[in-house]
Amino acid sequence: MHKIRKFEINDQEQVEKLFLQLIGGGVDLNAKELINDNAVHCLVIEENKEVVGFASLIIYYLPTLGKMGEIEDVVVAEKCRGKGFWQRNNECTHRTRKRKKTQKIATHKQS
């Protein structure tokens, strides 16, 4: 069974491994900065105590459009792709967006 929860400091190593599957290198993840940044909301998918997915919601303000949200850095472990994890994580991220009262949201699916 999987669960979606907030990203925590001790998830950093597992999330870095996920990004290496996606981009192959050049990961510059600072868990402490992400967690302390009020504009960034990160979620992980955990299955059997292993982090198998990650997504971040960035919230910002534009004078012409108001409060906006953007889903970035979405990644699901290769072994878990095709199980609907991305969709489930996306739904949770959209609920966070609604709680933060953003006007619009952009989504960038990477896998």
Backbone as XML, in Angstrom:
<?xml version="1.0"?>
<chain id="A" units="angstrom">
  <residue number="1" name="MET">
    <atom name="N" x="0.843" y="-1.181" z="0.000"/>
    <atom name="CA" x="0.000" y="0.000" z="0.000"/>
    <atom name="C" x="0.889" y="1.245" z="0.000"/>
  </residue>
  <residue number="2" name="HIS">
    <atom name="N" x="0.490" y="2.254" z="-0.748"/>
    <atom name="CA" x="1.278" y="3.482" z="-0.792"/>
    <atom name="C" x="0.542" y="4.603" z="-0.061"/>
  </residue>
  <residue number="3" name="LYS">
    <atom name="N" x="1.325" y="5.585" z="0.373"/>
    <atom name="CA" x="0.738" y="6.775" z="0.977"/>
    <atom name="C" x="1.481" y="7.992" z="0.460"/>
  </residue>
  <residue number="4" name="ILE">
    <atom name="N" x="0.777" y="9.111" z="0.466"/>
    <atom name="CA" x="1.367" y="10.380" z="0.053"/>
    <atom name="C" x="1.472" y="11.247" z="1.300"/>
  </residue>
  <residue number="5" name="ARG">
    <atom name="N" x="2.645" y="11.827" z="1.473"/>
    <atom name="CA" x="2.901" y="12.641" z="2.653"/>
    <atom name="C" x="3.838" y="13.780" z="2.295"/>
  </residue>
  <residue number="6" name="LYS">
    <atom name="N" x="4.017" y="14.685" z="3.247"/>
    <atom name="CA" x="4.945" y="15.799" z="3.050"/>
    <atom name="C" x="6.384" y="15.286" z="2.997"/>
  </residue>
  <residue number="7" name="PHE">
    <atom name="N" x="7.173" y="15.937" z="2.180"/>
    <atom name="CA" x="8.609" y="15.673" z="2.068"/>
    <atom name="C" x="9.283" y="16.030" z="3.384"/>
  </residue>
  <residue number="8" name="GLU">
    <atom name="N" x="10.189" y="15.159" z="3.841"/>
    <atom name="CA" x="10.914" y="15.380" z="5.094"/>
    <atom name="C" x="12.418" y="15.367" z="4.828"/>
  </residue>
  <residue number="9" name="ILE">
    <atom name="N" x="13.160" y="15.947" z="5.757"/>
    <atom name="CA" x="14.630" y="16.043" z="5.612"/>
    <atom name="C" x="15.257" y="14.681" z="5.322"/>
  </residue>
  <residue number="10" name="ASN">
    <atom name="N" x="14.828" y="13.650" z="6.032"/>
    <atom name="CA" x="15.461" y="12.345" z="5.849"/>
    <atom name="C" x="15.037" y="11.631" z="4.565"/>
  </residue>
  <residue number="11" name="ASP">
    <atom name="N" x="14.226" y="12.277" z="3.725"/>
    <atom name="CA" x="13.865" y="11.727" z="2.409"/>
    <atom name="C" x="14.892" y="12.111" z="1.342"/>
  </residue>
  <residue number="12" name="GLN">
    <atom name="N" x="15.798" y="13.014" z="1.660"/>
    <atom name="CA" x="16.674" y="13.595" z="0.640"/>
    <atom name="C" x="17.395" y="12.540" z="-0.199"/>
  </residue>
  <residue number="13" name="GLU">
    <atom name="N" x="18.035" y="11.578" z="0.423"/>
    <atom name="CA" x="18.818" y="10.598" z="-0.326"/>
    <atom name="C" x="17.948" y="9.783" z="-1.285"/>
  </residue>
  <residue number="14" name="GLN">
    <atom name="N" x="16.783" y="9.358" z="-0.821"/>
    <atom name="CA" x="15.900" y="8.573" z="-1.685"/>
    <atom name="C" x="15.353" y="9.396" z="-2.848"/>
  </residue>
  <residue number="15" name="VAL">
    <atom name="N" x="15.042" y="10.675" z="-2.593"/>
    <atom name="CA" x="14.531" y="11.541" z="-3.655"/>
    <atom name="C" x="15.630" y="11.828" z="-4.676"/>
  </residue>
  <residue number="16" name="GLU">
    <atom name="N" x="16.857" y="12.024" z="-4.215"/>
    <atom name="CA" x="17.969" y="12.220" z="-5.154"/>
    <atom name="C" x="18.105" y="11.014" z="-6.088"/>
  </residue>
  <residue number="17" name="LYS">
    <atom name="N" x="17.940" y="9.809" z="-5.560"/>
    <atom name="CA" x="18.014" y="8.601" z="-6.396"/>
    <atom name="C" x="16.907" y="8.583" z="-7.442"/>
  </residue>
  <residue number="18" name="LEU">
    <atom name="N" x="15.715" y="9.066" z="-7.067"/>
    <atom name="CA" x="14.624" y="9.158" z="-8.041"/>
    <atom name="C" x="14.991" y="10.091" z="-9.187"/>
  </residue>
  <residue number="19" name="PHE">
    <atom name="N" x="15.549" y="11.261" z="-8.851"/>
    <atom name="CA" x="15.921" y="12.216" z="-9.895"/>
    <atom name="C" x="17.040" y="11.687" z="-10.777"/>
  </residue>
  <residue number="20" name="LEU">
    <atom name="N" x="17.929" y="10.896" z="-10.219"/>
    <atom name="CA" x="18.984" y="10.289" z="-11.042"/>
    <atom name="C" x="18.377" y="9.351" z="-12.084"/>
  </residue>
  <residue number="21" name="GLN">
    <atom name="N" x="17.288" y="8.656" z="-11.752"/>
    <atom name="CA" x="16.590" y="7.811" z="-12.724"/>
    <atom name="C" x="16.023" y="8.660" z="-13.859"/>
  </residue>
  <residue number="22" name="LEU">
    <atom name="N" x="15.600" y="9.858" z="-13.518"/>
    <atom name="CA" x="14.941" y="10.724" z="-14.499"/>
    <atom name="C" x="15.932" y="11.485" z="-15.368"/>
  </residue>
  <residue number="23" name="ILE">
    <atom name="N" x="16.950" y="12.090" z="-14.740"/>
    <atom name="CA" x="17.841" y="12.968" z="-15.498"/>
    <atom name="C" x="19.272" y="12.466" z="-15.599"/>
  </residue>
  <residue number="24" name="GLY">
    <atom name="N" x="19.614" y="11.436" z="-14.826"/>
    <atom name="CA" x="20.927" y="10.834" z="-14.958"/>
    <atom name="C" x="22.049" y="11.508" z="-14.181"/>
  </residue>
  <residue number="25" name="GLY">
    <atom name="N" x="21.870" y="12.711" z="-13.701"/>
    <atom name="CA" x="22.921" y="13.396" z="-12.943"/>
    <atom name="C" x="22.589" y="14.848" z="-12.726"/>
  </residue>
  <residue number="26" name="GLY">
    <atom name="N" x="23.466" y="15.540" z="-12.018"/>
    <atom name="CA" x="23.291" y="16.971" z="-11.809"/>
    <atom name="C" x="22.189" y="17.328" z="-10.845"/>
  </residue>
  <residue number="27" name="VAL">
    <atom name="N" x="21.923" y="16.486" z="-9.847"/>
    <atom name="CA" x="20.877" y="16.767" z="-8.865"/>
    <atom name="C" x="21.442" y="17.668" z="-7.770"/>
  </residue>
  <residue number="28" name="ASP">
    <atom name="N" x="20.768" y="18.791" z="-7.520"/>
    <atom name="CA" x="21.177" y="19.730" z="-6.485"/>
    <atom name="C" x="20.011" y="19.912" z="-5.521"/>
  </residue>
  <residue number="29" name="LEU">
    <atom name="N" x="19.773" y="18.899" z="-4.711"/>
    <atom name="CA" x="18.631" y="18.902" z="-3.800"/>
    <atom name="C" x="19.090" y="19.288" z="-2.402"/>
  </residue>
  <residue number="30" name="ASN">
    <atom name="N" x="18.461" y="20.312" z="-1.838"/>
    <atom name="CA" x="18.747" y="20.732" z="-0.473"/>
    <atom name="C" x="17.431" y="20.637" z="0.303"/>
  </residue>
  <residue number="31" name="ALA">
    <atom name="N" x="17.247" y="19.520" z="0.989"/>
    <atom name="CA" x="15.990" y="19.249" z="1.681"/>
    <atom name="C" x="15.639" y="20.341" z="2.681"/>
  </residue>
  <residue number="32" name="LYS">
    <atom name="N" x="16.611" y="20.799" z="3.421"/>
    <atom name="CA" x="16.350" y="21.826" z="4.434"/>
    <atom name="C" x="15.808" y="23.104" z="3.801"/>
  </residue>
  <residue number="33" name="GLU">
    <atom name="N" x="16.410" y="23.536" z="2.705"/>
    <atom name="CA" x="15.923" y="24.745" z="2.022"/>
    <atom name="C" x="14.514" y="24.556" z="1.475"/>
  </residue>
  <residue number="34" name="LEU">
    <atom name="N" x="14.249" y="23.401" z="0.873"/>
    <atom name="CA" x="12.906" y="23.140" z="0.339"/>
    <atom name="C" x="11.860" y="23.189" z="1.447"/>
  </residue>
  <residue number="35" name="ILE">
    <atom name="N" x="12.157" y="22.546" z="2.546"/>
    <atom name="CA" x="11.204" y="22.476" z="3.653"/>
    <atom name="C" x="10.983" y="23.857" z="4.275"/>
  </residue>
  <residue number="36" name="ASN">
    <atom name="N" x="12.021" y="24.672" z="4.339"/>
    <atom name="CA" x="11.917" y="25.992" z="4.958"/>
    <atom name="C" x="11.370" y="27.077" z="4.031"/>
  </residue>
  <residue number="37" name="ASP">
    <atom name="N" x="11.217" y="26.772" z="2.751"/>
    <atom name="CA" x="10.711" y="27.753" z="1.783"/>
    <atom name="C" x="9.181" y="27.705" z="1.775"/>
  </residue>
  <residue number="38" name="ASN">
    <atom name="N" x="8.544" y="28.768" z="2.240"/>
    <atom name="CA" x="7.080" y="28.797" z="2.325"/>
    <atom name="C" x="6.388" y="28.785" z="0.976"/>
  </residue>
  <residue number="39" name="ALA">
    <atom name="N" x="7.109" y="29.077" z="-0.094"/>
    <atom name="CA" x="6.517" y="29.090" z="-1.431"/>
    <atom name="C" x="6.559" y="27.714" z="-2.091"/>
  </residue>
  <residue number="40" name="VAL">
    <atom name="N" x="7.268" y="26.773" z="-1.480"/>
    <atom name="CA" x="7.448" y="25.441" z="-2.066"/>
    <atom name="C" x="6.790" y="24.406" z="-1.156"/>
  </residue>
  <residue number="41" name="HIS">
    <atom name="N" x="5.959" y="23.557" z="-1.756"/>
    <atom name="CA" x="5.275" y="22.496" z="-1.024"/>
    <atom name="C" x="5.591" y="21.183" z="-1.729"/>
  </residue>
  <residue number="42" name="CYS">
    <atom name="N" x="6.311" y="20.307" z="-1.038"/>
    <atom name="CA" x="6.767" y="19.052" z="-1.646"/>
    <atom name="C" x="6.050" y="17.862" z="-1.033"/>
  </residue>
  <residue number="43" name="LEU">
    <atom name="N" x="5.688" y="16.921" z="-1.894"/>
    <atom name="CA" x="5.049" y="15.679" z="-1.479"/>
    <atom name="C" x="5.869" y="14.497" z="-1.971"/>
  </residue>
  <residue number="44" name="VAL">
    <atom name="N" x="5.824" y="13.415" z="-1.213"/>
    <atom name="CA" x="6.449" y="12.169" z="-1.653"/>
    <atom name="C" x="5.400" y="11.066" z="-1.625"/>
  </residue>
  <residue number="45" name="ILE">
    <atom name="N" x="5.620" y="10.069" z="-2.469"/>
    <atom name="CA" x="4.828" y="8.843" z="-2.436"/>
    <atom name="C" x="5.709" y="7.796" z="-1.783"/>
  </residue>
  <residue number="46" name="GLU">
    <atom name="N" x="5.171" y="7.154" z="-0.781"/>
    <atom name="CA" x="5.927" y="6.143" z="-0.052"/>
    <atom name="C" x="5.218" y="4.798" z="-0.192"/>
  </residue>
  <residue number="47" name="GLU">
    <atom name="N" x="5.993" y="3.779" z="-0.516"/>
    <atom name="CA" x="5.451" y="2.423" z="-0.619"/>
    <atom name="C" x="6.404" y="1.489" z="0.123"/>
  </residue>
  <residue number="48" name="ASN">
    <atom name="N" x="5.888" y="0.777" z="1.102"/>
    <atom name="CA" x="6.708" y="-0.124" z="1.919"/>
    <atom name="C" x="7.928" y="0.593" z="2.498"/>
  </residue>
  <residue number="49" name="LYS">
    <atom name="N" x="7.705" y="1.785" z="3.029"/>
    <atom name="CA" x="8.739" y="2.624" z="3.669"/>
    <atom name="C" x="9.826" y="3.100" z="2.706"/>
  </residue>
  <residue number="50" name="GLU">
    <atom name="N" x="9.576" y="3.024" z="1.410"/>
    <atom name="CA" x="10.513" y="3.512" z="0.397"/>
    <atom name="C" x="9.852" y="4.659" z="-0.366"/>
  </residue>
  <residue number="51" name="VAL">
    <atom name="N" x="10.592" y="5.746" z="-0.561"/>
    <atom name="CA" x="10.075" y="6.872" z="-1.341"/>
    <atom name="C" x="10.154" y="6.496" z="-2.817"/>
  </residue>
  <residue number="52" name="VAL">
    <atom name="N" x="8.985" y="6.453" z="-3.485"/>
    <atom name="CA" x="8.932" y="6.042" z="-4.892"/>
    <atom name="C" x="8.393" y="7.145" z="-5.794"/>
  </residue>
  <residue number="53" name="GLY">
    <atom name="N" x="8.104" y="8.323" z="-5.220"/>
    <atom name="CA" x="7.628" y="9.433" z="-6.037"/>
    <atom name="C" x="7.808" y="10.756" z="-5.324"/>
  </residue>
  <residue number="54" name="PHE">
    <atom name="N" x="7.846" y="11.824" z="-6.112"/>
    <atom name="CA" x="8.060" y="13.171" z="-5.578"/>
    <atom name="C" x="7.398" y="14.173" z="-6.518"/>
  </residue>
  <residue number="55" name="ALA">
    <atom name="N" x="6.861" y="15.245" z="-5.938"/>
    <atom name="CA" x="6.352" y="16.377" z="-6.721"/>
    <atom name="C" x="6.433" y="17.627" z="-5.856"/>
  </residue>
  <residue number="56" name="SER">
    <atom name="N" x="6.627" y="18.764" z="-6.501"/>
    <atom name="CA" x="6.649" y="20.026" z="-5.766"/>
    <atom name="C" x="5.634" y="20.990" z="-6.379"/>
  </residue>
  <residue number="57" name="LEU">
    <atom name="N" x="5.013" y="21.760" z="-5.512"/>
    <atom name="CA" x="4.095" y="22.818" z="-5.906"/>
    <atom name="C" x="4.733" y="24.132" z="-5.497"/>
  </residue>
  <residue number="58" name="ILE">
    <atom name="N" x="4.971" y="25.004" z="-6.477"/>
    <atom name="CA" x="5.559" y="26.312" z="-6.226"/>
    <atom name="C" x="4.433" y="27.338" z="-6.325"/>
  </residue>
  <residue number="59" name="ILE">
    <atom name="N" x="4.296" y="28.180" z="-5.317"/>
    <atom name="CA" x="3.254" y="29.205" z="-5.310"/>
    <atom name="C" x="3.919" y="30.571" z="-5.387"/>
  </residue>
  <residue number="60" name="TYR">
    <atom name="N" x="3.424" y="31.407" z="-6.298"/>
    <atom name="CA" x="3.982" y="32.739" z="-6.496"/>
    <atom name="C" x="2.867" y="33.700" z="-6.877"/>
  </residue>
  <residue number="61" name="TYR">
    <atom name="N" x="3.146" y="34.971" z="-6.843"/>
    <atom name="CA" x="2.150" y="36.003" z="-7.110"/>
    <atom name="C" x="2.542" y="36.796" z="-8.351"/>
  </residue>
  <residue number="62" name="LEU">
    <atom name="N" x="1.577" y="36.993" z="-9.246"/>
    <atom name="CA" x="1.760" y="37.846" z="-10.420"/>
    <atom name="C" x="0.753" y="38.992" z="-10.341"/>
  </residue>
  <residue number="63" name="PRO">
    <atom name="N" x="1.194" y="40.225" z="-10.534"/>
    <atom name="CA" x="0.286" y="41.370" z="-10.413"/>
    <atom name="C" x="-0.927" y="41.287" z="-11.337"/>
  </residue>
  <residue number="64" name="THR">
    <atom name="N" x="-0.771" y="40.705" z="-12.501"/>
    <atom name="CA" x="-1.877" y="40.665" z="-13.462"/>
    <atom name="C" x="-2.780" y="39.448" z="-13.300"/>
  </residue>
  <residue number="65" name="LEU">
    <atom name="N" x="-2.326" y="38.415" z="-12.625"/>
    <atom name="CA" x="-3.110" y="37.179" z="-12.520"/>
    <atom name="C" x="-3.409" y="36.750" z="-11.087"/>
  </residue>
  <residue number="66" name="GLY">
    <atom name="N" x="-2.715" y="37.314" z="-10.129"/>
    <atom name="CA" x="-2.919" y="36.929" z="-8.735"/>
    <atom name="C" x="-2.014" y="35.780" z="-8.331"/>
  </residue>
  <residue number="67" name="LYS">
    <atom name="N" x="-2.431" y="35.062" z="-7.309"/>
    <atom name="CA" x="-1.652" y="33.959" z="-6.774"/>
    <atom name="C" x="-1.716" y="32.775" z="-7.735"/>
  </residue>
  <residue number="68" name="MET">
    <atom name="N" x="-0.550" y="32.274" z="-8.109"/>
    <atom name="CA" x="-0.443" y="31.196" z="-9.092"/>
    <atom name="C" x="0.269" y="30.002" z="-8.466"/>
  </residue>
  <residue number="69" name="GLY">
    <atom name="N" x="0.079" y="28.845" z="-9.052"/>
    <atom name="CA" x="0.779" y="27.647" z="-8.613"/>
    <atom name="C" x="1.337" y="26.903" z="-9.806"/>
  </residue>
  <residue number="70" name="GLU">
    <atom name="N" x="2.441" y="26.230" z="-9.593"/>
    <atom name="CA" x="3.055" y="25.452" z="-10.663"/>
    <atom name="C" x="3.588" y="24.146" z="-10.090"/>
  </residue>
  <residue number="71" name="ILE">
    <atom name="N" x="3.191" y="23.040" z="-10.694"/>
    <atom name="CA" x="3.686" y="21.728" z="-10.277"/>
    <atom name="C" x="4.955" y="21.450" z="-11.057"/>
  </residue>
  <residue number="72" name="GLU">
    <atom name="N" x="6.013" y="21.145" z="-10.319"/>
    <atom name="CA" x="7.325" y="20.918" z="-10.931"/>
    <atom name="C" x="7.962" y="19.656" z="-10.365"/>
  </residue>
  <residue number="73" name="ASP">
    <atom name="N" x="9.020" y="19.237" z="-11.009"/>
    <atom name="CA" x="9.874" y="18.161" z="-10.506"/>
    <atom name="C" x="9.088" y="16.915" z="-10.119"/>
  </residue>
  <residue number="74" name="VAL">
    <atom name="N" x="8.205" y="16.496" z="-10.986"/>
    <atom name="CA" x="7.425" y="15.283" z="-10.741"/>
    <atom name="C" x="8.228" y="14.088" z="-11.227"/>
  </residue>
  <residue number="75" name="VAL">
    <atom name="N" x="8.409" y="13.119" z="-10.331"/>
    <atom name="CA" x="9.142" y="11.914" z="-10.706"/>
    <atom name="C" x="8.567" y="10.724" z="-9.943"/>
  </residue>
  <residue number="76" name="VAL">
    <atom name="N" x="8.452" y="9.593" z="-10.638"/>
    <atom name="CA" x="8.011" y="8.328" z="-10.049"/>
    <atom name="C" x="9.057" y="7.288" z="-10.400"/>
  </residue>
  <residue number="77" name="ALA">
    <atom name="N" x="9.411" y="6.451" z="-9.433"/>
    <atom name="CA" x="10.410" y="5.396" z="-9.650"/>
    <atom name="C" x="10.017" y="4.538" z="-10.847"/>
  </residue>
  <residue number="78" name="GLU">
    <atom name="N" x="11.011" y="4.147" z="-11.625"/>
    <atom name="CA" x="10.767" y="3.333" z="-12.823"/>
    <atom name="C" x="9.892" y="2.122" z="-12.514"/>
  </residue>
  <residue number="79" name="LYS">
    <atom name="N" x="10.161" y="1.438" z="-11.413"/>
    <atom name="CA" x="9.437" y="0.210" z="-11.075"/>
    <atom name="C" x="7.972" y="0.463" z="-10.714"/>
  </residue>
  <residue number="80" name="CYS">
    <atom name="N" x="7.617" y="1.723" z="-10.462"/>
    <atom name="CA" x="6.244" y="2.058" z="-10.059"/>
    <atom name="C" x="5.460" y="2.796" z="-11.136"/>
  </residue>
  <residue number="81" name="ARG">
    <atom name="N" x="6.075" y="3.056" z="-12.254"/>
    <atom name="CA" x="5.377" y="3.785" z="-13.320"/>
    <atom name="C" x="4.267" y="2.922" z="-13.901"/>
  </residue>
  <residue number="82" name="GLY">
    <atom name="N" x="3.177" y="3.584" z="-14.275"/>
    <atom name="CA" x="2.031" y="2.879" z="-14.832"/>
    <atom name="C" x="1.049" y="2.389" z="-13.778"/>
  </residue>
  <residue number="83" name="LYS">
    <atom name="N" x="1.288" y="2.704" z="-12.509"/>
    <atom name="CA" x="0.401" y="2.268" z="-11.425"/>
    <atom name="C" x="-0.540" y="3.383" z="-10.963"/>
  </residue>
  <residue number="84" name="GLY">
    <atom name="N" x="-0.506" y="4.524" z="-11.625"/>
    <atom name="CA" x="-1.384" y="5.628" z="-11.258"/>
    <atom name="C" x="-0.851" y="6.510" z="-10.144"/>
  </residue>
  <residue number="85" name="PHE">
    <atom name="N" x="0.413" y="6.324" z="-9.752"/>
    <atom name="CA" x="0.976" y="7.120" z="-8.671"/>
    <atom name="C" x="1.054" y="8.594" z="-9.044"/>
  </residue>
  <residue number="86" name="TRP">
    <atom name="N" x="1.429" y="8.891" z="-10.290"/>
    <atom name="CA" x="1.541" y="10.294" z="-10.691"/>
    <atom name="C" x="0.184" y="10.971" z="-10.557"/>
  </residue>
  <residue number="87" name="GLN">
    <atom name="N" x="-0.859" y="10.307" z="-11.006"/>
    <atom name="CA" x="-2.206" y="10.878" z="-10.935"/>
    <atom name="C" x="-2.619" y="11.130" z="-9.491"/>
  </residue>
  <residue number="88" name="ARG">
    <atom name="N" x="-2.349" y="10.176" z="-8.611"/>
    <atom name="CA" x="-2.700" y="10.323" z="-7.194"/>
    <atom name="C" x="-1.924" y="11.479" z="-6.557"/>
  </residue>
  <residue number="89" name="ASN">
    <atom name="N" x="-0.641" y="11.569" z="-6.861"/>
    <atom name="CA" x="0.181" y="12.655" z="-6.333"/>
    <atom name="C" x="-0.312" y="14.001" z="-6.863"/>
  </residue>
  <residue number="90" name="ASN">
    <atom name="N" x="-0.688" y="14.028" z="-8.132"/>
    <atom name="CA" x="-1.203" y="15.245" z="-8.749"/>
    <atom name="C" x="-2.485" y="15.708" z="-8.053"/>
  </residue>
  <residue number="91" name="GLU">
    <atom name="N" x="-3.363" y="14.776" z="-7.711"/>
    <atom name="CA" x="-4.600" y="15.122" z="-7.012"/>
    <atom name="C" x="-4.293" y="15.761" z="-5.650"/>
  </residue>
  <residue number="92" name="CYS">
    <atom name="N" x="-3.345" y="15.191" z="-4.928"/>
    <atom name="CA" x="-2.973" y="15.754" z="-3.616"/>
    <atom name="C" x="-2.349" y="17.133" z="-3.765"/>
  </residue>
  <residue number="93" name="THR">
    <atom name="N" x="-1.543" y="17.310" z="-4.802"/>
    <atom name="CA" x="-0.918" y="18.608" z="-5.040"/>
    <atom name="C" x="-1.983" y="19.650" z="-5.363"/>
  </residue>
  <residue number="94" name="HIS">
    <atom name="N" x="-2.999" y="19.268" z="-6.130"/>
    <atom name="CA" x="-4.077" y="20.200" z="-6.452"/>
    <atom name="C" x="-4.894" y="20.566" z="-5.212"/>
  </residue>
  <residue number="95" name="ARG">
    <atom name="N" x="-5.059" y="19.639" z="-4.277"/>
    <atom name="CA" x="-5.747" y="19.973" z="-3.025"/>
    <atom name="C" x="-4.936" y="21.006" z="-2.237"/>
  </residue>
  <residue number="96" name="THR">
    <atom name="N" x="-3.621" y="20.852" z="-2.233"/>
    <atom name="CA" x="-2.767" y="21.834" z="-1.561"/>
    <atom name="C" x="-2.936" y="23.193" z="-2.226"/>
  </residue>
  <residue number="97" name="ARG">
    <atom name="N" x="-2.968" y="23.216" z="-3.553"/>
    <atom name="CA" x="-3.161" y="24.465" z="-4.292"/>
    <atom name="C" x="-4.469" y="25.135" z="-3.883"/>
  </residue>
  <residue number="98" name="LYS">
    <atom name="N" x="-5.533" y="24.371" z="-3.745"/>
    <atom name="CA" x="-6.820" y="24.951" z="-3.364"/>
    <atom name="C" x="-6.781" y="25.522" z="-1.951"/>
  </residue>
  <residue number="99" name="ARG">
    <atom name="N" x="-6.099" y="24.827" z="-1.041"/>
    <atom name="CA" x="-5.966" y="25.342" z="0.330"/>
    <atom name="C" x="-5.194" y="26.651" z="0.359"/>
  </residue>
  <residue number="100" name="LYS">
    <atom name="N" x="-4.249" y="26.815" z="-0.553"/>
    <atom name="CA" x="-3.435" y="28.028" z="-0.621"/>
    <atom name="C" x="-4.111" y="29.115" z="-1.447"/>
  </residue>
  <residue number="101" name="LYS">
    <atom name="N" x="-5.287" y="28.801" z="-2.007"/>
    <atom name="CA" x="-6.112" y="29.751" z="-2.760"/>
    <atom name="C" x="-5.399" y="30.348" z="-3.967"/>
  </residue>
  <residue number="102" name="THR">
    <atom name="N" x="-4.763" y="29.493" z="-4.749"/>
    <atom name="CA" x="-4.140" y="29.978" z="-5.980"/>
    <atom name="C" x="-5.183" y="30.043" z="-7.079"/>
  </residue>
  <residue number="103" name="GLN">
    <atom name="N" x="-5.008" y="30.985" z="-8.013"/>
    <atom name="CA" x="-5.966" y="31.203" z="-9.083"/>
    <atom name="C" x="-5.862" y="30.152" z="-10.190"/>
  </residue>
  <residue number="104" name="LYS">
    <atom name="N" x="-4.646" y="29.846" z="-10.603"/>
    <atom name="CA" x="-4.406" y="28.928" z="-11.712"/>
    <atom name="C" x="-3.223" y="28.061" z="-11.368"/>
  </residue>
  <residue number="105" name="ILE">
    <atom name="N" x="-3.084" y="26.993" z="-12.148"/>
    <atom name="CA" x="-1.948" y="26.110" z="-11.919"/>
    <atom name="C" x="-1.435" y="25.577" z="-13.256"/>
  </residue>
  <residue number="106" name="ALA">
    <atom name="N" x="-0.141" y="25.447" z="-13.348"/>
    <atom name="CA" x="0.492" y="24.854" z="-14.520"/>
    <atom name="C" x="1.084" y="23.523" z="-14.083"/>
  </residue>
  <residue number="107" name="THR">
    <atom name="N" x="0.972" y="22.520" z="-14.930"/>
    <atom name="CA" x="1.491" y="21.193" z="-14.615"/>
    <atom name="C" x="2.490" y="20.780" z="-15.673"/>
  </residue>
  <residue number="108" name="HIS">
    <atom name="N" x="3.615" y="20.251" z="-15.218"/>
    <atom name="CA" x="4.649" y="19.758" z="-16.119"/>
    <atom name="C" x="4.933" y="18.314" z="-15.761"/>
  </residue>
  <residue number="109" name="LYS">
    <atom name="N" x="4.377" y="17.369" z="-16.523"/>
    <atom name="CA" x="4.579" y="15.952" z="-16.240"/>
    <atom name="C" x="5.889" y="15.513" z="-16.857"/>
  </residue>
  <residue number="110" name="GLN">
    <atom name="N" x="6.780" y="14.910" z="-16.023"/>
    <atom name="CA" x="8.056" y="14.422" z="-16.518"/>
    <atom name="C" x="8.124" y="12.908" z="-16.524"/>
  </residue>
  <residue number="111" name="SER">
    <atom name="N" x="7.434" y="12.237" z="-15.632"/>
    <atom name="CA" x="7.308" y="10.788" z="-15.537"/>
    <atom name="C" x="7.435" y="10.425" z="-14.111"/>
  </residue>
</chain>
